[in-house]
Amino acid sequence: MTEKRSGDTVADVDVAGAAHVRHPLRWVASLVVLVLAAQFAHLLWTNDNFQWDVVGRYVNASLIGDGIAITLELTVIAMAVGIAGGILLAVGRLSDNPLLRAACGLYVWFFRGIPVLVQLVIWYNLSALLPRVSVGIPFGPEFAHGSTNQLITPLVAAVLGLGLNEAAYMAEIIRGGLLAVDPGQAEAAQALGMGGVRTFRRIVLPQAMRFIVPPTGSQVINMLKATSLVSVIALADLLYTVQSIYNRTFQTIPLLLVACLWYLVITSILYVGQSFIEHHYARGATRNARQGFWDFVLMRRRRPVPPPEVTA
């Protein structure tokens, strides 16, 4: 291979016998990881304070199952509230109405700025601020009323605290996904005679889902873990159930391990589901081959699809 540049000739370069570049630091890093993994496995096997027999006795207990059911129920309801509220807030933030846009922006700023734990405590103690809740015409007659203590149960307080906070984050995720779609797509659809609703449903939303689904899946996993905060308002979720057991038996570490195992199992299932949903909405937008189930489990790299052959 020769190259002429300004009258000079570069010597031929033979790459047939080129040697692979060595990476000694990779071997050092691999050795460090293996040593740390061996030490951790030895700790799990030899340390009797983990009390694996206690873990095995409680991991399938019916009381733990009831706590898991409450955790999953709360996750689903809070995410439903968050997604529905996020859609409304995202539309409001993209509206041409400046008052609506400012109100939705203020909501997002307020709920993203206050910790979730503080919001849960406020909703649980709402009766101290509003002892009585009523429904009726503003500044007019009331149609119905009730005691706040009876209306705001621990479950309702948890749903309000987690769901309304999640709506603020989902609003930004959905708004970002909609803005990521090229405006020319909607303009082309309108040029073909499509209405606004049909353009949004058939053109904009399917493309925006590629940007909305991945962070939404992460938010579902975060919501599942955030449900552990409701233990402070005495809602019998997984963590509160575990705490109620080890407060009686004083077996703190093994009961916390039971909670950790179940959280890991559920989040792993959600993570796998999120991966396959991402692949569904990424069809046609990537040249990477579809990742199989075992490729995902074993964390293998995706195999690139070879470019199509061009025939003359």
C-alpha positions as CSV (number, residue, x, y, z in Angstrom):
1,M,0.0,0.0,0.0
2,T,1.6,3.3,-1.1
3,E,0.3,6.8,-0.8
4,K,1.6,9.8,-2.6
5,R,1.3,13.1,-0.9
6,S,3.0,16.3,-2.4
7,G,5.5,14.2,-4.3
8,D,6.6,12.0,-1.4
9,T,6.1,8.3,-1.3
10,V,5.2,6.5,1.9
11,A,6.6,3.0,2.4
12,D,4.4,0.0,2.0
13,V,2.6,-1.1,5.2
14,D,2.0,-4.8,5.6
15,V,-0.8,-5.6,8.1
16,A,-1.0,-9.3,7.5
17,G,1.3,-10.1,10.3
18,A,0.1,-7.4,12.7
19,A,0.0,-8.5,16.3
20,H,-2.9,-8.0,18.7
21,V,-2.6,-5.1,21.1
22,R,-2.0,-6.4,24.6
23,H,-4.0,-5.1,27.4
24,P,-2.3,-6.1,30.7
25,L,-4.6,-3.8,32.8
26,R,-7.6,-5.8,31.7
27,W,-6.0,-8.9,33.2
28,V,-5.2,-7.0,36.4
29,A,-8.8,-5.7,36.6
30,S,-10.2,-9.2,36.0
31,L,-7.9,-10.6,38.7
32,V,-9.0,-8.0,41.2
33,V,-12.7,-8.7,40.5
34,L,-12.2,-12.4,40.9
35,V,-10.4,-12.0,44.2
36,L,-13.1,-9.7,45.5
37,A,-15.9,-12.0,44.4
38,A,-14.1,-15.0,46.1
39,Q,-13.8,-13.0,49.3
40,F,-17.5,-12.0,49.2
41,A,-18.6,-15.6,48.5
42,H,-16.4,-16.8,51.4
43,L,-18.0,-14.2,53.7
44,L,-21.5,-15.4,52.8
45,W,-20.5,-19.0,53.4
46,T,-18.5,-18.8,56.6
47,N,-20.2,-15.9,58.5
48,D,-22.8,-17.5,60.8
49,N,-24.4,-14.1,61.6
50,F,-26.2,-14.2,58.3
51,Q,-28.4,-17.0,59.7
52,W,-29.3,-18.5,56.4
53,D,-31.6,-21.0,58.1
54,V,-33.7,-18.1,59.4
55,V,-33.7,-16.6,55.9
56,G,-35.0,-19.9,54.4
57,R,-37.7,-20.2,57.1
58,Y,-39.1,-16.7,56.4
59,V,-38.5,-16.2,52.7
60,N,-41.7,-18.1,51.8
61,A,-43.8,-17.2,54.9
62,S,-47.4,-16.1,54.2
63,L,-46.9,-12.9,56.2
64,I,-44.0,-11.9,53.9
65,G,-46.2,-12.8,50.9
66,D,-48.9,-10.4,52.2
67,G,-46.3,-7.6,52.4
68,I,-45.1,-8.3,48.9
69,A,-48.7,-8.1,47.6
70,I,-49.1,-4.7,49.3
71,T,-45.8,-3.5,47.7
72,L,-46.8,-4.6,44.2
73,E,-50.3,-3.2,44.6
74,L,-49.0,0.2,45.7
75,T,-46.4,0.2,42.9
76,V,-49.1,-0.4,40.2
77,I,-51.5,2.2,41.6
78,A,-48.9,4.9,42.2
79,M,-47.4,4.4,38.7
80,A,-50.8,4.5,37.1
81,V,-51.5,7.8,38.9
82,G,-48.0,9.1,38.0
83,I,-48.3,8.2,34.3
84,A,-51.8,9.6,34.0
85,G,-50.8,12.8,35.8
86,G,-47.6,13.0,33.8
87,I,-49.4,12.9,30.5
88,L,-51.7,15.8,31.5
89,L,-48.8,17.8,32.9
90,A,-46.7,17.2,29.7
91,V,-49.5,18.3,27.5
92,G,-50.0,21.3,29.7
93,R,-46.3,22.2,29.6
94,L,-46.4,22.0,25.8
95,S,-49.6,24.1,25.6
96,D,-49.7,27.5,24.0
97,N,-51.7,28.8,27.0
98,P,-49.1,30.6,29.2
99,L,-51.1,30.3,32.4
100,L,-51.6,26.5,31.9
101,R,-47.9,26.1,31.0
102,A,-46.8,28.1,34.1
103,A,-49.2,26.1,36.4
104,C,-47.8,22.8,35.2
105,G,-44.3,24.0,35.4
106,L,-44.9,25.1,39.0
107,Y,-46.3,21.7,39.9
108,V,-43.3,19.9,38.5
109,W,-40.9,22.3,40.3
110,F,-42.8,21.9,43.6
111,F,-43.1,18.1,43.7
112,R,-39.6,17.4,42.4
113,G,-38.1,19.8,44.9
114,I,-39.5,18.1,48.1
115,P,-38.3,14.7,49.2
116,V,-40.8,11.8,48.8
117,L,-40.5,10.9,52.5
118,V,-41.5,14.5,53.5
119,Q,-44.5,14.3,51.1
120,L,-45.7,11.0,52.6
121,V,-45.5,12.4,56.1
122,I,-47.5,15.5,55.1
123,W,-50.2,13.5,53.4
124,Y,-50.5,11.1,56.4
125,N,-50.9,14.1,58.8
126,L,-53.1,16.1,56.5
127,S,-55.8,16.1,59.2
128,A,-53.7,18.5,61.2
129,L,-54.0,21.0,58.4
130,L,-57.5,20.2,57.1
131,P,-59.6,18.3,59.7
132,R,-62.5,18.2,57.3
133,V,-62.7,17.6,53.6
134,S,-65.7,18.7,51.5
135,V,-66.8,18.6,47.9
136,G,-69.0,21.4,46.4
137,I,-69.1,24.6,44.4
138,P,-66.0,26.8,45.2
139,F,-67.0,29.5,47.7
140,G,-70.5,28.0,47.6
141,P,-72.6,25.2,49.0
142,E,-71.1,21.8,49.9
143,F,-72.5,18.6,48.4
144,A,-70.5,16.1,50.6
145,H,-68.0,16.2,53.4
146,G,-66.1,13.9,55.7
147,S,-63.4,13.6,58.3
148,T,-59.8,13.7,56.9
149,N,-58.7,11.0,59.3
150,Q,-61.2,8.6,57.9
151,L,-60.5,9.5,54.2
152,I,-56.7,9.6,54.3
153,T,-55.8,6.1,55.3
154,P,-52.2,4.9,55.2
155,L,-52.8,3.4,51.7
156,V,-54.4,6.6,50.4
157,A,-51.6,8.7,51.8
158,A,-49.0,6.4,50.2
159,V,-50.7,6.6,46.8
160,L,-51.0,10.4,47.0
161,G,-47.4,10.8,48.1
162,L,-45.8,8.5,45.6
163,G,-48.2,9.0,42.7
164,L,-48.3,12.8,42.7
165,N,-44.5,12.9,43.1
166,E,-44.1,10.4,40.2
167,A,-46.4,12.5,38.0
168,A,-43.8,15.4,38.1
169,Y,-41.0,13.1,36.9
170,M,-43.2,11.4,34.3
171,A,-44.2,14.8,32.9
172,E,-40.6,15.6,32.1
173,I,-40.0,12.1,30.6
174,I,-43.1,12.3,28.4
175,R,-42.4,15.9,27.4
176,G,-38.8,15.1,26.5
177,G,-39.9,12.1,24.4
178,L,-42.4,14.2,22.5
179,L,-39.9,16.9,21.8
180,A,-37.4,14.3,20.6
181,V,-39.5,13.6,17.6
182,D,-38.6,15.6,14.5
183,P,-41.3,18.3,13.9
184,G,-41.0,17.5,10.2
185,Q,-42.8,14.2,10.9
186,A,-45.9,15.9,12.1
187,E,-45.7,18.5,9.3
188,A,-45.5,15.7,6.7
189,A,-48.5,13.9,8.2
190,Q,-50.5,17.1,8.1
191,A,-49.5,17.6,4.5
192,L,-51.0,14.2,3.8
193,G,-54.3,15.3,5.3
194,M,-54.0,13.7,8.7
195,G,-55.7,15.4,11.6
196,G,-54.0,16.4,14.8
197,V,-55.2,13.5,16.9
198,R,-54.4,10.9,14.2
199,T,-51.0,12.5,13.6
200,F,-50.2,12.3,17.3
201,R,-51.5,8.7,17.6
202,R,-50.0,7.2,14.4
203,I,-46.9,9.3,13.8
204,V,-45.6,11.2,16.9
205,L,-46.4,8.8,19.7
206,P,-44.9,5.6,18.3
207,Q,-41.6,7.4,17.6
208,A,-41.7,9.1,21.0
209,M,-42.2,5.8,22.8
210,R,-38.6,4.9,22.0
211,F,-37.5,7.8,24.2
212,I,-40.3,7.4,26.8
213,V,-40.2,3.6,27.5
214,P,-36.6,3.2,28.8
215,P,-36.8,5.9,31.5
216,T,-40.4,4.8,32.4
217,G,-39.2,1.3,33.0
218,S,-36.5,2.7,35.3
219,Q,-39.1,4.8,37.1
220,V,-41.2,1.6,37.7
221,I,-38.2,-0.1,39.3
222,N,-37.5,3.0,41.3
223,M,-41.1,3.2,42.4
224,L,-41.0,-0.4,43.6
225,K,-38.0,0.5,45.8
226,A,-39.5,3.8,46.9
227,T,-42.5,1.9,48.4
228,S,-40.2,0.9,51.2
229,L,-40.6,4.5,52.5
230,V,-44.3,3.9,53.4
231,S,-43.1,1.9,56.4
232,V,-42.9,5.3,58.2
233,I,-46.7,5.7,57.9
234,A,-47.4,2.2,59.2
235,L,-48.5,0.7,55.9
236,A,-47.8,-3.1,55.9
237,D,-45.6,-3.4,52.8
238,L,-42.7,-5.7,52.5
239,L,-40.2,-3.7,54.6
240,Y,-42.8,-2.9,57.3
241,T,-43.7,-6.6,57.6
242,V,-40.0,-7.5,57.9
243,Q,-39.6,-4.8,60.6
244,S,-42.6,-6.0,62.5
245,I,-41.1,-9.5,62.6
246,Y,-37.5,-8.7,63.7
247,N,-38.8,-6.3,66.3
248,R,-40.3,-9.4,68.0
249,T,-37.5,-11.9,67.2
250,F,-34.5,-9.6,67.2
251,Q,-33.3,-11.4,64.0
252,T,-32.6,-8.1,62.2
253,I,-30.0,-9.2,59.6
254,P,-31.7,-12.4,58.3
255,L,-35.1,-10.6,58.0
256,L,-33.5,-7.7,56.1
257,L,-31.9,-10.3,53.8
258,V,-35.3,-11.7,53.1
259,A,-36.5,-8.3,52.0
260,C,-33.4,-7.7,49.9
261,L,-33.9,-11.1,48.2
262,W,-37.5,-10.4,47.3
263,Y,-36.7,-6.8,46.1
264,L,-33.9,-8.3,43.9
265,V,-36.2,-10.9,42.4
266,I,-39.0,-8.5,41.6
267,T,-36.7,-5.8,40.1
268,S,-34.9,-8.4,38.0
269,I,-38.2,-9.5,36.5
270,L,-39.1,-5.9,35.8
271,Y,-35.7,-5.3,34.3
272,V,-36.1,-8.2,31.9
273,G,-39.5,-7.0,30.9
274,Q,-38.2,-3.5,30.3
275,S,-35.5,-4.8,28.0
276,F,-38.0,-6.7,25.8
277,I,-40.3,-3.7,25.6
278,E,-37.4,-1.5,24.6
279,H,-36.6,-3.9,21.8
280,H,-40.2,-3.8,20.6
281,Y,-40.3,0.0,20.3
282,A,-36.7,0.1,18.8
283,R,-37.6,-1.9,15.7
284,G,-36.4,-0.2,12.6
285,A,-34.4,2.4,14.6
286,T,-31.3,0.3,15.3
287,R,-29.1,-2.0,13.3
288,N,-28.3,-4.2,16.3
289,A,-29.7,-7.7,16.3
290,R,-32.5,-8.6,18.7
291,Q,-31.0,-9.8,21.9
292,G,-32.1,-13.2,23.0
293,F,-33.3,-14.1,26.5
294,W,-30.1,-15.9,27.5
295,D,-27.9,-13.2,25.9
296,F,-29.6,-10.8,28.2
297,V,-29.2,-13.0,31.3
298,L,-25.6,-13.7,30.6
299,M,-25.0,-10.0,29.6
300,R,-23.6,-10.8,26.2
301,R,-23.0,-8.1,23.7
302,R,-25.4,-7.8,20.9
303,R,-24.4,-9.1,17.6
304,P,-24.3,-6.4,14.9
305,V,-26.3,-7.0,11.8
306,P,-24.1,-7.1,8.7
307,P,-25.0,-4.5,6.1
308,P,-27.2,-5.7,3.2
309,E,-25.5,-6.7,0.1
310,V,-25.8,-4.2,-2.8
311,T,-26.0,-5.8,-6.2
312,A,-25.0,-4.0,-9.3
